[in-house]
């Protein structure tokens, strides 16, 4: 059983939150008010964000990251039917649910990367190249209007493959079958997302404590310890 609080993604999320919360606790709100400086503008200055709206995107992304991670962990623990005789509709709900959760999980990470300027030009392509991205598009997002080489195609899943084995049989418009290991695809995505979150957390530290080497080095060491804690 995977413990949500012990996942590396959750630890990275909490680490980033603590950097933010620590900075907020140190703010002199009375001084900000006297100098007519808005809270969101001060946050923008401290973390070197591009916009005062970044605070809103930051909090929304962290909440979405945590909520979607909860859903992913739940699926890892209980799978499609958890050894029970669920009806086909419930199995589809669980499959659609985890695929959608992974997509919004990635979107929250991509937003965080954009906020701290670590989003590389090939980030979207890296995600697109993952099996989980294909499964999300082919099964739960665009099964009847999948864009492939500038033309539309379609896919469907063989219902008999909806079980705890995670070996999904996907059928293309030529009636060709291909097997995808859902659990392996999820794990590959999680490794990908952990790497991204490590870089994002690193950039949060560098942006926030660029003028304080002692604090910056202290947090970078702590971040490395988190990386090797799971």
C-alpha positions in Angstrom: 0.0 0.0 0.0 1.4 3.4 -1.0 1.1 6.1 1.6 0.2 9.4 0.0 2.2 11.5 2.5 5.3 9.4 1.9 5.3 9.8 -1.9 8.2 11.8 -3.3 5.7 14.1 -5.2 3.9 14.9 -1.9 7.3 15.7 -0.2 8.3 18.0 -3.1 4.9 19.7 -2.8 5.2 20.3 0.9 8.8 21.5 0.5 7.7 24.1 -2.0 4.8 25.1 0.2 7.1 25.6 3.2 9.4 27.9 1.2 6.4 30.0 0.3 4.8 29.9 3.7 8.1 30.8 5.4 8.4 33.8 3.2 4.8 34.9 3.9 5.2 34.6 7.6 8.2 37.0 7.5 6.2 39.7 5.7 5.5 42.9 7.6 1.9 43.4 6.4 1.6 46.7 8.3 4.6 48.0 6.5 3.3 46.8 3.1 0.0 48.6 3.8 1.7 51.8 4.9 3.8 51.8 1.7 0.8 50.8 -0.4 2.5 47.6 -1.6 0.1 44.8 -2.5 0.7 41.3 -1.1 0.8 39.8 -4.6 3.3 42.4 -5.8 5.6 41.6 -2.9 5.4 37.9 -3.6 6.2 38.6 -7.2 9.3 40.5 -6.1 10.4 37.8 -3.6 10.1 34.9 -6.0 11.0 36.8 -9.2 7.6 36.0 -10.9 6.7 37.8 -14.0 3.2 38.8 -13.0 1.2 39.8 -9.9 -1.3 37.1 -10.9 1.4 34.5 -10.4 0.3 34.1 -6.7 -3.1 32.9 -7.9 -1.7 30.4 -10.4 0.9 29.2 -7.8 -1.7 28.3 -5.1 -4.1 26.8 -7.7 -1.3 24.7 -9.2 -0.1 23.4 -5.8 -3.7 22.5 -4.8 -4.3 20.7 -8.1 -0.9 18.9 -7.8 -1.9 17.6 -4.3 -5.4 16.6 -5.2 -4.5 14.8 -8.5 -1.7 13.0 -6.7 -4.2 11.8 -4.2 -6.3 10.3 -7.0 -3.3 8.7 -8.7 -2.1 7.1 -5.4 -5.6 5.8 -4.8 -5.6 4.2 -8.2 -2.2 2.6 -7.6 -3.5 1.1 -4.4 -6.9 -0.1 -5.6 -6.5 -0.4 -9.4 -9.4 -0.8 -11.8 -11.6 -3.1 -9.7 -9.6 -3.8 -6.5 -10.4 -7.5 -6.9 -14.1 -6.8 -6.7 -16.8 -7.5 -9.3 -17.4 -3.9 -10.3 -19.7 -3.3 -13.3 -18.2 -2.1 -16.6 -19.3 1.5 -16.0 -17.5 1.7 -12.7 -14.3 0.3 -14.3 -14.5 2.9 -17.0 -14.9 5.7 -14.4 -11.8 4.6 -12.6 -9.8 4.3 -15.8 -11.0 7.7 -17.1 -10.4 9.2 -13.7 -6.8 8.2 -13.4 -6.0 9.3 -16.9 -7.6 12.7 -16.4 -5.9 13.0 -13.0 -2.5 12.4 -14.6 -3.2 15.0 -17.2 -4.2 17.8 -14.7 -1.3 16.7 -12.5 1.1 17.4 -15.4 -0.7 20.7 -16.2 -0.1 21.8 -12.6 3.6 20.9 -12.9 3.9 22.7 -16.2 2.4 25.8 -14.7 4.8 25.7 -11.8 7.7 25.3 -14.2 6.5 28.3 -16.2 6.2 30.4 -13.0 9.8 29.9 -12.0 11.1 29.8 -15.6 12.2 26.2 -15.7 9.8 25.2 -18.5 11.9 24.0 -21.4 10.8 24.1 -25.0 10.5 20.4 -25.2 8.6 19.8 -21.9 5.2 19.3 -23.7 6.8 17.0 -26.2 8.4 14.9 -23.4 5.0 14.4 -21.9 3.4 13.7 -25.3 6.0 10.9 -25.9 4.9 9.0 -22.7 2.6 6.1 -23.1 0.3 7.6 -20.5 -0.2 10.6 -22.6 -1.2 8.5 -25.6 -3.6 6.4 -23.4 -5.2 9.6 -22.1 -5.8 11.0 -25.5 -6.8 7.7 -27.2 -9.1 6.5 -24.4 -10.5 9.4 -22.4 -10.0 12.6 -24.3 -10.1 12.0 -28.1 -11.1 8.5 -28.8 -13.1 9.5 -31.9 -11.1 12.5 -33.0 -7.5 11.7 -32.3 -5.1 13.9 -34.3 -2.4 11.8 -35.9 0.0 13.2 -38.5 -2.5 16.0 -39.3 -5.4 13.5 -39.9 -8.1 12.2 -37.6 -8.2 8.7 -36.3 -10.0 6.7 -33.6 -9.3 4.2 -30.9 -11.2 2.0 -28.6 -10.4 -0.3 -25.7 -11.2 -4.0 -25.5 -13.6 -4.2 -22.6 -12.3 -7.6 -21.5 -8.9 -6.0 -20.8 -10.5 -3.7 -18.1 -9.2 -5.6 -15.0 -6.5 -5.4 -12.4 -3.8 -6.8 -14.6 -3.5 -3.3 -16.1 -2.8 -4.8 -19.5 -5.0 -2.7 -21.8 -5.8 -3.8 -25.3 -6.2 -0.7 -27.5 -7.7 -1.1 -31.0 -7.1 1.4 -33.7 -9.3 2.2 -36.7 -7.6 -0.5 -38.8 -8.8 -3.0 -36.1 -5.2 -3.6 -35.1 -4.6 -4.5 -31.4 -1.8 -3.2 -29.2 -1.2 -4.0 -25.5 -0.3 -1.2 -23.1 0.8 -1.8 -19.5 -1.1 0.9 -17.6 0.7 0.4 -14.3 4.1 0.7 -16.1 2.9 3.8 -17.9 1.8 5.4 -14.7 5.1 4.7 -13.0 7.0 6.1 -16.0 5.0 9.3 -15.7 5.6 9.6 -12.0 9.4 9.3 -12.4 9.1 12.0 -15.1 7.1 14.3 -12.8 9.4 13.7 -9.8 12.3 14.9 -11.9 10.5 18.0 -13.0 9.4 18.8 -9.4 12.9 18.5 -8.2 14.1 21.1 -10.8 11.1 23.3 -9.9 11.8 23.2 -6.2 15.5 23.9 -6.9 14.5 27.0 -8.9 12.2 28.2 -6.1 15.2 28.2 -3.8 17.5 29.9 -6.2 15.0 32.6 -7.1 14.0 33.3 -3.5 17.4 33.2 -1.8 19.7 34.4 -4.5 21.2 37.0 -2.1 21.5 34.6 0.9 24.0 31.9 0.1 23.8 30.2 3.6 20.0 29.8 3.4 20.2 28.8 -0.3 22.8 26.1 0.4 20.9 24.8 3.4 17.7 24.3 1.5 19.5 22.8 -1.5 21.0 20.2 0.8 17.5 19.5 2.3 16.1 19.1 -1.2 18.8 16.6 -2.1 17.9 14.6 1.0 14.3 14.6 0.0 15.2 13.3 -3.5 17.0 10.3 -1.9 14.4 9.6 0.8 12.1 7.3 -1.3 
